[in-house]
């Protein structure tokens, strides 16, 4: 088994998976994905490479589960439950992921996710359970939404036009 431990969170389906890594004098090796019953059938992998201070998100849709890891550097990841009818709607969870931890975050469909690059460069890797259909198929919420009050630890991140023009969280149901 390639998993050392699984931690569940208040947000149903949100999991932090710590991998069982192999280390020796040459370095290390991880298995970061193998089909298991806890994972949906993933159809696409994406990689986002950012420089320090870049914030991407909050993005989400009602259909796509994501499996996230940090391949290089360090980033802060926020997950927010935006599922219509969820008992934990509006709840959020913060993760600090780095390339030396060997951890994955399973983000359930209907949850928003966003990340802030904290190192000089970071590589954000994620598997998607549905094919990416462009930003218009997702909801984008303001990174600094007052209702969510997420502590990113930065006042002026580097944002895309999409993220700079995100909407308020109030009333969003995925």
trRosetta pair geometry for C-beta under 8 A, 3 or more apart (Angstrom, degrees):
i j d omega theta_ij theta_ji phi_ij phi_ji
1 20 6.8 84 104 12 73 145
2 19 6.0 -22 156 -151 86 89
2 20 5.6 -154 -168 44 36 97
2 30 7.5 96 -172 -177 113 64
2 31 3.7 -87 -125 72 149 121
2 32 7.9 -118 149 -57 141 15
2 34 5.9 122 17 7 135 127
3 6 6.3 12 170 -51 134 94
3 17 5.7 -65 -131 -168 111 104
3 18 7.3 99 -165 74 69 51
3 19 6.4 -67 -111 -115 46 47
3 20 6.2 36 90 -11 7 98
4 18 4.7 -58 64 106 108 96
4 19 6.2 57 0 125 98 15
4 20 4.2 140 -60 -73 84 75
4 21 8.0 -41 -35 0 128 66
4 102 8.0 62 7 118 127 124
5 17 7.6 176 91 -152 49 45
5 18 4.6 15 52 45 88 113
6 15 5.5 -16 -168 -169 97 122
6 16 7.4 152 -158 78 47 50
6 17 5.4 -10 -107 -106 77 73
6 18 7.7 -149 -70 22 34 72
6 38 7.7 -94 -126 -148 156 173
7 15 6.6 147 74 -159 49 65
7 16 4.4 -8 56 57 105 100
7 17 7.9 -156 24 -70 68 33
7 18 7.7 53 -9 -14 100 100
8 14 7.3 109 -160 80 57 63
8 15 5.8 -32 -98 -102 57 81
9 14 4.4 -42 51 92 118 112
9 15 7.1 -161 4 -85 89 33
9 16 7.3 79 -39 -12 109 94
9 93 5.3 10 -177 -96 159 155
10 14 7.9 -2 61 51 46 125
10 88 5.6 155 136 -123 89 140
10 91 5.9 -100 103 164 119 157
10 93 7.5 169 43 -70 90 115
11 14 4.0 45 83 0 105 134
11 79 6.6 -150 60 117 165 116
11 81 4.7 -167 -131 -58 113 119
11 86 8.0 15 -147 171 77 139
11 88 4.9 -164 -108 115 58 148
11 91 5.5 -166 -73 91 94 118
11 93 6.0 -113 5 -18 127 124
11 108 7.2 -157 143 23 104 123
11 111 6.7 76 170 -104 140 136
12 81 8.0 75 32 -116 73 135
12 86 7.0 -155 31 -151 114 105
12 87 7.3 74 -21 47 124 100
12 88 6.3 163 -5 16 82 128
12 108 7.0 15 101 -27 67 167
13 65 7.9 -99 164 -121 129 116
13 106 7.1 -107 160 120 73 107
13 108 3.5 68 107 -73 133 134
13 111 7.9 -162 85 -22 113 132
14 79 5.9 151 -126 113 131 153
14 81 7.9 -96 -37 -70 129 98
14 93 6.1 137 154 25 155 153
14 105 7.5 -9 -167 -174 82 91
14 106 6.8 173 -147 85 35 75
14 107 6.7 15 -116 -117 82 45
14 108 6.1 -86 -61 -6 65 102
14 111 6.9 106 -78 -84 107 170
15 38 7.4 -13 18 170 167 132
15 105 7.2 166 85 -154 51 48
15 106 4.3 15 50 40 97 113
16 95 6.7 167 -100 -112 117 128
16 103 6.1 -11 -175 -170 90 118
16 104 7.5 155 -160 80 44 48
16 105 5.8 -19 -103 -102 64 74
17 103 6.5 148 79 -160 52 62
17 104 4.3 -13 60 60 108 98
17 105 7.5 -172 18 -80 80 25
17 106 6.6 65 -19 -22 115 101
18 101 7.6 -88 -126 158 87 88
18 102 6.4 65 -166 104 66 90
18 103 5.3 -28 -101 -101 61 84
19 30 5.1 48 133 -152 153 110
19 31 6.9 -178 -156 63 120 61
19 32 6.6 -50 -89 -101 150 58
19 102 4.0 -110 53 168 105 102
19 103 6.8 -148 -1 -81 85 30
19 104 6.9 80 -47 -11 101 99
21 28 5.4 5 172 -172 118 119
21 29 7.1 160 -162 76 74 41
21 30 5.0 -36 -109 -88 89 87
21 102 4.5 -105 -45 -101 126 159
22 28 6.4 154 83 -155 52 65
22 29 4.9 -11 60 56 105 90
22 30 7.7 -176 23 -74 72 42
23 27 7.4 -97 -140 141 66 29
23 28 4.7 -23 -97 -97 72 92
24 27 7.5 3 62 46 63 33
24 28 7.9 150 20 -87 55 47
30 102 5.4 -168 -106 -128 136 102
31 34 5.9 6 160 -32 124 112
32 69 5.9 -82 -155 -4 129 167
32 104 6.6 136 -163 -70 84 123
32 125 7.8 26 149 103 157 140
33 39 7.6 113 -152 -123 92 168
33 42 7.4 -49 -166 29 145 150
33 67 6.8 107 -98 114 115 153
33 127 6.4 98 -100 -43 153 150
35 39 6.4 -133 -143 71 48 123
35 41 7.7 9 -125 -108 113 64
36 39 5.1 84 57 10 77 101
38 106 7.3 -77 145 -94 106 170
39 42 6.8 -40 166 -28 115 102
39 67 6.8 -2 -128 -64 113 139
39 106 7.4 -128 -100 -118 76 128
40 65 5.0 121 13 49 132 139
40 129 4.2 25 90 -123 137 130
41 129 6.7 96 73 -146 51 82
42 45 7.5 56 151 -65 126 73
42 67 6.8 -61 -85 14 141 121
42 127 4.1 -14 -151 166 150 119
42 128 6.4 115 -155 70 87 33
42 129 5.6 -74 -104 -90 56 53
43 128 6.4 -55 59 94 77 83
43 129 6.7 67 8 -174 90 25
43 130 6.6 24 38 -126 128 14
43 131 5.7 -65 109 -61 131 72
44 127 7.2 147 84 -161 45 55
44 128 4.4 -13 67 53 97 111
44 130 7.8 -27 19 103 115 27
44 131 5.6 106 -30 -115 138 56
44 132 6.1 -127 107 -8 159 90
45 125 7.0 -8 -172 -171 102 91
45 126 7.2 167 -152 92 60 38
45 127 5.4 -32 -98 -101 74 66
45 128 7.4 -171 -82 11 24 81
46 125 7.5 165 87 -152 49 47
46 126 5.6 -13 60 65 90 84
46 128 6.5 46 -6 -24 109 115
46 132 6.7 64 -63 -37 137 146
47 71 7.4 -28 -132 20 111 143
47 123 6.1 -13 -167 -171 106 95
47 124 7.0 147 -160 78 52 53
47 125 5.2 -15 -104 -102 81 72
47 126 7.9 162 -85 22 39 63
48 56 6.2 -83 171 25 156 172
48 115 7.9 140 82 60 138 128
48 123 7.5 155 78 -157 47 47
48 124 4.3 -13 60 60 99 108
48 126 7.9 9 2 11 101 105
49 121 6.8 -4 -174 -172 91 100
49 122 7.4 177 -148 87 49 44
49 123 5.3 -14 -101 -104 78 74
49 124 7.7 -164 -73 23 30 74
50 54 3.8 -137 -168 70 118 138
50 56 6.7 -135 -75 -22 143 118
50 75 7.6 75 58 -92 129 129
50 115 7.9 174 18 104 153 104
50 117 4.0 -155 105 -44 118 143
50 121 7.2 162 86 -153 44 54
50 122 5.5 -11 60 56 90 88
50 124 6.9 25 3 -5 110 112
51 54 5.7 94 56 -18 58 117
51 117 6.3 137 103 104 18 154
51 120 6.8 -33 -153 168 76 50
51 121 5.8 -32 -108 -97 59 65
51 158 7.6 12 73 45 92 155
52 117 5.5 -129 -106 117 30 103
52 118 6.9 14 -132 175 82 15
52 119 6.3 -116 -85 106 94 24
52 120 5.3 -40 -35 -116 115 29
52 121 7.4 -62 -35 -53 74 35
53 116 7.7 -25 -149 -170 20 91
53 117 6.6 -31 28 73 28 94
53 154 6.7 158 -133 -147 71 150
53 157 5.7 178 176 -142 69 62
53 158 4.9 78 120 -4 96 102
54 116 7.3 171 89 -148 44 52
54 117 4.8 30 51 19 87 121
54 157 6.8 88 -153 178 14 99
54 158 4.6 -46 -96 73 60 110
54 159 8.0 149 -152 -76 59 32
55 114 6.6 28 177 168 88 111
55 115 7.3 -166 -146 99 56 37
55 116 4.5 -14 -101 -99 85 83
55 117 7.7 -136 -70 13 43 71
55 143 5.4 63 139 -129 138 159
55 152 6.7 3 -110 -158 137 148
55 154 7.2 -165 -53 71 127 140
55 157 3.6 27 -4 153 121 156
55 158 6.8 149 14 60 71 53
55 159 6.0 -24 65 -86 95 79
55 163 6.7 179 104 157 87 155
56 59 7.6 -34 152 -5 80 119
56 114 6.2 -169 97 -152 50 73
56 115 5.8 -1 55 55 91 77
56 124 7.5 -146 50 36 138 162
56 160 7.2 44 -115 -4 75 114
56 163 6.6 -129 -137 -66 39 148
57 78 7.5 -177 108 59 135 94
57 112 6.9 137 -176 167 109 93
57 113 5.7 -81 -133 113 153 50
57 114 2.2 -162 95 -106 124 81
57 115 6.2 77 12 8 131 53
57 140 7.7 -151 -153 -139 39 78
57 141 7.9 6 164 55 69 80
57 143 6.7 101 94 -94 61 93
57 163 6.7 22 39 -114 13 120
58 78 6.9 -59 -96 88 108 112
58 80 6.2 6 -155 22 145 128
58 112 4.1 40 169 161 109 127
58 113 6.7 166 -146 81 72 14
58 114 4.0 -77 -85 -35 58 123
58 140 6.9 138 78 -158 58 50
58 141 4.2 -25 73 60 116 99
58 142 7.6 5 26 70 103 22
58 143 6.3 153 -16 -94 83 56
58 145 7.8 -50 20 -4 136 124
58 148 7.9 166 -23 -82 160 178
58 166 7.0 92 46 -152 78 156
59 112 6.3 150 70 -151 19 81
59 113 6.6 -34 60 61 71 65
59 114 6.7 118 7 -78 70 79
59 135 7.6 -85 -129 -132 129 80
59 138 4.9 20 -170 155 97 143
59 139 7.1 155 -152 78 49 51
59 140 5.6 -16 -98 -100 75 71
59 141 7.9 -164 -71 19 30 75
60 64 7.6 -160 -158 61 61 100
60 80 7.8 -132 -15 67 148 87
60 82 5.9 140 82 40 146 133
60 110 6.9 52 162 176 126 14
60 111 5.8 -135 -127 103 147 32
60 112 3.8 -112 -12 -94 130 54
60 113 6.4 110 -71 7 99 67
60 138 6.2 140 69 -160 17 99
60 139 5.8 -23 67 56 71 94
60 141 8.0 -2 22 -2 100 109
60 174 5.9 -63 120 -78 110 165
61 64 5.3 57 62 15 104 104
61 109 7.4 -42 93 -158 67 83
61 110 7.8 -56 113 -80 33 38
61 130 7.9 -87 84 64 131 140
61 137 6.1 -3 -93 138 148 81
61 138 4.8 -93 -52 -111 100 68
61 139 6.6 146 -86 6 56 81
61 174 6.3 171 -174 -153 24 124
62 83 7.3 111 -127 -120 83 72
62 84 7.5 -9 -113 7 126 105
62 109 6.1 51 166 159 37 100
62 110 5.0 31 -130 -87 59 81
62 174 4.1 -176 -74 164 80 83
63 109 5.5 -63 154 -152 10 130
63 129 7.7 -143 143 89 71 104
63 130 5.1 28 125 -23 110 160
64 109 5.5 141 59 -112 24 89
64 128 5.6 -25 -161 -159 118 92
64 129 5.5 166 -149 52 56 86
64 130 4.5 -104 -92 36 88 107
65 106 7.0 -1 179 -175 107 85
65 107 6.6 165 -162 86 57 61
65 108 5.8 -32 -114 -140 92 35
65 109 4.8 -60 -57 -42 70 82
65 128 7.8 141 77 -158 49 43
65 129 4.2 45 47 -9 86 138
66 106 7.7 166 88 -155 48 42
66 107 4.4 -3 60 55 93 112
66 113 6.5 -97 58 12 144 153
66 126 4.9 1 -174 -177 109 124
66 127 6.7 155 -156 74 55 53
66 128 5.9 -16 -103 -99 79 59
66 129 7.4 -115 -65 -4 40 86
67 104 5.7 -3 -177 -177 91 121
67 105 7.5 165 -155 80 45 44
67 106 5.5 -14 -105 -104 76 68
67 107 7.5 -162 -75 20 27 77
67 126 6.2 158 76 -154 47 67
67 127 4.3 4 48 44 104 105
68 77 6.4 137 124 -129 152 157
68 97 7.5 -151 128 -23 103 171
68 104 6.6 143 72 -163 46 65
68 105 4.6 -17 60 57 104 94
68 106 8.0 -172 19 -76 76 22
68 107 6.2 44 -10 -14 116 115
68 113 7.0 -170 -51 -176 151 157
68 115 7.9 175 -168 -57 142 137
68 124 6.9 -22 -157 -172 99 89
68 125 7.2 144 -155 84 48 53
68 126 4.6 -16 -98 -98 67 103
69 97 7.0 -159 -157 -179 42 143
69 103 6.8 170 -126 92 86 48
69 104 4.9 -43 -73 -101 101 72
69 105 7.5 166 -73 14 51 70
69 125 5.1 -19 65 66 85 101
69 126 7.4 163 19 -80 61 56
70 73 6.6 -112 -176 75 112 66
70 74 6.7 39 -173 -113 156 33
70 75 5.9 -180 -103 26 122 95
70 97 4.1 161 -17 131 125 107
70 98 5.6 -84 97 -143 151 10
70 99 5.1 -111 124 -66 95 59
70 101 7.3 55 53 37 116 108
70 103 7.8 22 25 63 95 84
70 122 6.4 -50 -147 -167 103 106
70 123 7.0 117 -167 75 56 63
70 124 6.6 -29 -105 -102 63 55
70 125 7.5 164 -101 21 12 85
71 99 5.9 20 145 -114 20 106
71 123 4.1 -51 66 95 102 117
71 124 7.8 -151 16 -68 88 8
71 125 4.9 69 -29 -19 116 123
72 99 4.9 24 -108 -72 23 149
72 121 6.5 -12 122 111 116 95
72 122 6.2 176 93 -147 70 40
72 123 4.0 55 34 15 98 108
73 98 7.0 -109 126 -141 35 73
73 99 6.0 75 28 -18 31 116
73 117 6.7 4 135 -154 145 92
73 118 7.5 160 160 64 100 67
73 119 3.5 -158 -157 59 97 137
73 120 7.1 -135 -115 54 119 58
73 121 5.3 -146 -63 95 140 52
73 122 3.3 -123 86 -96 136 68
73 123 6.5 126 22 8 105 63
74 96 7.1 7 -174 179 102 86
74 97 7.0 175 -149 94 58 48
74 98 4.1 -15 -101 -102 88 94
74 99 7.3 -99 -64 -1 59 77
74 117 7.8 108 84 -163 54 54
74 118 4.6 -56 104 69 99 107
74 119 4.4 107 32 -32 85 110
74 122 6.1 -104 50 -97 28 122
75 96 7.8 -170 98 -149 34 52
75 97 5.9 -8 62 62 76 91
75 98 7.9 156 18 -84 51 53
75 115 4.6 36 155 177 134 114
75 116 6.0 163 -161 77 84 43
75 117 5.2 -43 -99 -100 101 43
75 118 5.8 165 -106 6 36 88
75 119 7.6 -81 -55 12 62 89
75 122 4.7 125 -47 162 105 166
75 124 6.2 -15 19 -80 161 105
76 94 6.6 -19 -170 -165 100 98
76 95 7.2 153 -160 82 51 50
76 96 5.6 -26 -103 -101 70 70
76 97 7.9 152 -103 21 20 72
76 115 6.4 165 83 -152 48 64
76 116 4.6 0 51 51 100 100
76 118 6.1 86 -18 -42 87 121
76 152 6.5 156 89 -146 146 64
76 153 7.0 139 -32 26 162 118
77 94 7.3 147 81 -159 52 48
77 95 4.4 -13 61 62 101 102
77 96 7.8 -177 21 -82 75 22
77 97 5.8 24 -5 1 119 116
77 105 6.2 -173 106 24 155 162
77 113 6.5 -11 -170 -165 97 101
77 114 7.4 161 -151 84 54 40
77 115 4.7 -21 -97 -97 70 95
78 92 5.9 -6 -171 -172 101 115
78 93 7.2 155 -154 79 55 44
78 94 5.5 -22 -100 -101 76 68
78 95 7.8 -177 -78 22 30 72
78 112 7.9 -2 112 107 91 92
78 113 6.9 165 86 -148 54 51
78 114 5.3 -5 54 57 98 87
78 115 7.5 -178 18 -81 65 46
78 150 5.3 2 -115 -145 163 140
78 152 7.6 -71 -30 -88 131 82
79 92 6.7 161 83 -153 49 63
79 93 5.0 -9 57 56 98 94
79 95 7.4 36 -6 -4 102 109
79 105 7.0 -157 -43 161 135 134
79 107 5.4 -154 -119 -121 126 101
79 111 5.3 16 -175 160 96 130
79 112 7.0 157 -156 80 46 54
79 113 5.2 -14 -101 -98 71 83
80 90 7.3 -19 -173 -150 95 27
80 91 7.4 172 -149 89 56 38
80 92 4.6 -20 -99 -99 76 93
80 111 6.3 161 76 -166 40 78
80 112 4.4 -8 57 55 99 105
80 113 7.7 -175 19 -74 71 37
80 141 7.4 -69 64 60 150 156
80 148 6.2 -37 -112 -129 145 129
80 150 7.8 -84 -66 -71 120 126
80 169 7.3 -80 154 -126 152 136
81 86 5.3 -129 168 111 122 155
81 88 4.8 79 34 108 172 90
81 89 5.5 -126 117 -113 106 30
81 90 6.4 -37 73 20 90 24
81 91 5.0 24 22 52 120 81
81 92 7.4 -140 9 -73 73 46
81 110 7.3 21 -158 121 64 94
81 111 5.4 -41 -102 -108 46 92
82 89 7.0 62 -131 -146 23 79
82 90 7.8 77 -93 -68 53 44
82 110 6.0 -151 76 167 71 68
82 111 6.3 137 21 -123 79 32
82 112 5.2 62 -13 -23 128 98
82 139 7.2 -136 134 76 160 145
82 141 7.7 -167 -82 -39 145 143
82 169 7.4 -123 -105 -152 110 95
82 172 5.4 -32 -156 117 121 105
82 173 6.7 -172 166 -125 78 26
82 174 4.5 65 110 5 103 111
83 86 3.7 84 78 -37 106 125
83 89 6.4 -122 63 -93 65 84
83 108 7.5 -26 -52 113 135 119
83 109 7.8 84 -94 108 112 64
83 110 3.5 55 -89 148 90 138
83 111 6.8 -28 -36 -60 96 64
83 173 7.5 22 156 -162 20 69
83 174 5.8 -57 -97 71 43 88
84 89 7.8 45 -113 -101 18 130
84 110 7.3 -110 12 -146 66 127
84 173 3.8 70 -86 174 91 110
84 174 6.4 -153 -21 67 85 33
85 89 7.6 140 64 -54 13 127
85 173 7.9 74 -12 -161 62 120
86 89 4.4 136 70 -58 94 79
86 110 7.1 155 -47 132 132 136
88 91 4.3 -51 175 19 92 134
89 173 7.8 -16 -138 -113 132 83
90 147 7.6 -76 -145 146 112 112
90 148 7.7 -148 -160 -100 75 73
90 169 7.5 111 -119 149 82 131
92 148 6.2 85 -47 -161 147 97
92 150 6.4 -114 161 -95 164 97
94 150 7.5 146 -81 -155 109 93
94 151 7.3 -30 -81 61 155 88
95 103 7.9 -153 -175 122 127 136
95 105 5.6 -141 -3 -77 172 143
96 118 7.8 -4 -146 6 95 157
97 101 6.3 -124 -153 44 61 141
97 103 5.9 -134 -126 76 96 112
97 105 7.1 -103 -66 -20 137 116
98 101 5.2 104 60 -15 75 106
98 119 7.7 99 -126 -37 96 132
99 123 7.6 53 -82 48 121 94
107 111 5.3 -135 -179 81 87 124
107 113 5.1 -29 -136 -57 160 135
108 111 5.1 86 66 -5 76 120
109 129 6.9 -75 -64 55 110 137
109 174 7.9 -146 155 132 69 122
110 174 4.4 170 -140 98 68 112
111 174 7.8 -140 -38 59 19 144
112 139 7.2 -78 -94 87 108 103
112 141 5.8 -16 -137 20 162 128
112 174 7.8 158 -52 -20 80 146
114 143 6.1 -175 169 -113 161 89
115 122 7.9 -124 143 107 125 143
115 124 5.6 151 70 -105 159 146
116 152 5.3 115 -39 -163 156 106
116 153 7.6 172 97 54 157 92
116 154 6.3 -180 -161 12 147 136
116 157 6.2 -98 -125 -116 108 139
117 121 7.3 -35 -170 -156 134 22
117 122 4.3 -166 -130 22 95 120
118 122 7.2 59 36 -49 59 139
119 122 5.4 116 48 -62 101 92
128 131 7.1 111 111 -102 130 18
128 132 6.0 -115 -97 -50 179 86
130 133 7.9 -35 135 -16 107 101
132 137 7.8 160 -174 62 51 132
133 136 7.7 -80 122 69 88 79
133 137 3.8 58 84 -16 108 161
134 137 5.6 101 65 4 69 100
134 138 8.0 -150 107 3 44 92
135 138 5.7 -70 -155 42 45 105
135 140 6.9 9 -171 -46 103 126
135 162 5.5 -83 -163 -129 155 149
139 167 7.4 -69 -171 44 89 117
139 172 6.0 130 175 -157 152 126
139 174 6.3 -128 12 -83 139 108
140 162 5.6 -133 -114 163 169 93
140 163 6.4 -126 -172 -99 125 49
140 165 7.6 52 103 87 134 69
140 166 4.3 -117 135 -114 90 90
140 167 6.8 108 85 13 67 79
141 145 5.7 -30 164 -42 102 141
141 148 7.4 89 146 -24 134 148
141 166 5.1 52 137 170 12 126
141 167 6.2 -57 -112 69 52 67
141 168 7.3 18 -148 174 84 12
141 169 5.0 44 -149 -80 133 79
141 172 6.5 -93 -85 -7 116 170
142 145 4.4 131 73 -62 98 78
142 163 8.0 109 -129 179 41 63
142 166 4.1 176 -67 87 47 110
142 167 6.7 -125 -25 84 86 17
142 168 6.3 -8 11 -89 119 45
142 169 7.5 -103 41 -31 84 79
143 150 7.3 -91 176 62 60 130
143 152 6.8 23 164 -53 107 151
143 157 6.7 -67 117 43 162 139
143 159 7.0 -140 2 -102 140 124
143 163 6.1 33 -32 177 113 108
143 166 6.8 116 -19 29 63 149
144 150 7.5 -120 -112 51 39 91
144 152 7.7 -77 -86 5 78 130
145 148 4.3 60 81 19 109 108
145 149 7.7 -81 96 -33 67 39
145 150 7.5 54 48 3 82 100
145 166 7.7 -83 -58 113 102 121
145 168 5.7 129 -133 -142 106 59
145 169 4.6 83 172 -12 159 106
146 149 6.5 21 -175 -66 38 78
146 168 7.8 -21 31 -135 86 106
147 168 7.0 85 7 -177 119 96
147 169 5.1 -130 68 62 124 116
147 170 5.6 139 -30 -58 158 87
148 169 5.3 103 -40 -13 107 157
152 157 6.9 -56 140 -46 149 131
154 157 5.0 82 113 -65 136 87
159 163 4.4 -131 -164 89 102 113
159 164 4.5 130 115 -60 132 85
160 163 4.8 89 51 12 80 98
160 164 6.7 -142 92 -6 40 90
161 164 5.6 -57 -143 40 30 114
161 165 6.2 8 162 -1 65 114
162 165 6.4 -79 -152 48 21 95
162 166 7.3 53 148 -64 60 77
163 166 5.6 -7 -156 -35 41 112
167 172 7.2 136 99 -71 117 123
168 171 7.8 55 98 33 97 95
168 172 7.8 -169 106 -27 54 110
169 172 5.4 -87 -162 21 49 122
